[in-house]
Amino acid sequence: MSKKFYITTAIDYANGSPHLGHAYEKVLTDIVARFRRLMGDDVKFLTGLDEHGQKVQMSAQKQGVPEIEVCDRLAYEFQGLCAALQISNDDYIRTTEVRHKATVQSILQELYDNGEIYKAEYNGFYSVRQEQFVTEKEKVGGEWPPIYGEVTEVTETNYFFKLAQYREWLVDAIKTNEKMIYPRFRGADVLQFLKEPLNDLCISRPKERLGWGIELPFDRDFVTYVWFDALVNYLTAAGYGTAEFEKYWPADYHVIGKDILVPPHAVYWPIMLKALDIPLPRHFLVHGWWLSSGTKMSKSSGEVVKPLDLIEQFGADAFRYFVTREMNVGQDSEFSLELFMSRYNSDLANDLGNLVSRLLNMGSRYSGGKVPAAEIEESPEIELKQLWFAIQKELIPLFEDFQFHKAIDRIFSFISGINRYTEARAPWKLAKSESTEDQAALHTSLATMAEALRLSVVMLTPIMPEISDKIRGLLGTDNFDLIEGQLEWGNSLTGKDLGEKTILFPRAESI
């Protein structure tokens, strides 16, 4: 029986159009999901949209339209991004769906019945931008950090979740499971946050102030806090309350950005699950930010990249390749259009694209459009095979450890090796000779190039699914369901029909 593997992204917020960070998180999660499928796992991959909260309500009021109209428009944009990026999610959840509302209200009622939620008056400070109550300890140098936007003082009655009592439990859970949060130094960030006492979490908003939310089942004058609603989506999609739930829960990986690790995903969420006696996710995979000249890209700074524009001009796989090669998962990485262009023209157009084009051209001219059989094995073939054998054993461990940038580096070092082999053998020169030895070397060189190309795109498949499938088609071989056996050097291409000469990555001078 195949292993069940459940992976989720943070759900996006219906407060703005997709940006580079959204696109990267989808690609990262998709690579993991595709890789696990190729390893034989039964994968469930979830992403979605968080549609409630004060910012959505304010946006709708400003536009003079119902809140659901704002959400529908943004859901269309985010789902369009997923389609454009070839994201292979199995489910897309919207928190306005009936199935999600039912789950949230069921959980709220259970926690309330178990004495985990109580009603009290609150006097303090509220950040509209973050849609959360804040305390004096959040100030830096006596000022509220810009992330909170405008902070106002409020006094109102609300419902609170008993978060504080679970602090020591959570500290112990993180310390005893070093693999819970990847990379590990992000776990240290959570523990640093937990050095301070926790406050109980306000999990309601009065309808007189916020009507756009899921109604508390035990008090219709209130809706639930947007984070309490949003985090529950992972349970909803796993089939909470049905027999399906035990099939996929606990989630194997929650993929999230570092800015929402603390406190929502690494503090609120584990404690909510503990209070419900539900197992925690096995792992949190935390990625960094995209930077421009060392500063986080943001609308406020004017540094933004519209991923759909790049995808439209260069294709989804070129975008996927770039963000995967440049981002060391867990760290921050620089993004520049100049670097994108350099990678595109050098790695993709020159190294990979030109190699494919040369093989197809020479195969058409010198071997009747078919992959010939390798007839000899001399030092050029031996050296290329040795290079592959050295790289091959590293690839799956690198994928399993989320070191995708290193895996790509290894794969393209092999592609460079194929190009060096081609130059060394020079099939275009061998074709001019009628000697038996040179004709054997010609056939061998084309066969070796074809097999090496086939091998080079096996582990590129989760990263560049469309191009990898296309290259296999041009080599006359079918796509595969499992990695098993695909990384072994063989002669399965002998006699296969090669495709017409194709330009996979047209050179571009500018964006």
Helices and strands as residue ranges (DSSP letters): E 4-9, E 12-13, H 20-38, E 42-50, H 54-63, H 67-84, E 91-94, H 98-113, E 117-127, E 132-134, G 136-138, G 146-148, E 151-161, G 164-166, H 167-176, E 181-182, H 184-193, E 201-202, E 204-206, E 215-216, E 219-224, H 226-231, H 233-237, H 245-248, E 253-257, G 258-260, I 261-268, H 269-275, E 283-287, E 290-292, E 295-296, H 307-314, H 316-326, E 333-334, H 337-343, I 344-353, H 354-366, H 379-400, H 404-425, H 427-430, H 436-456, H 465-474
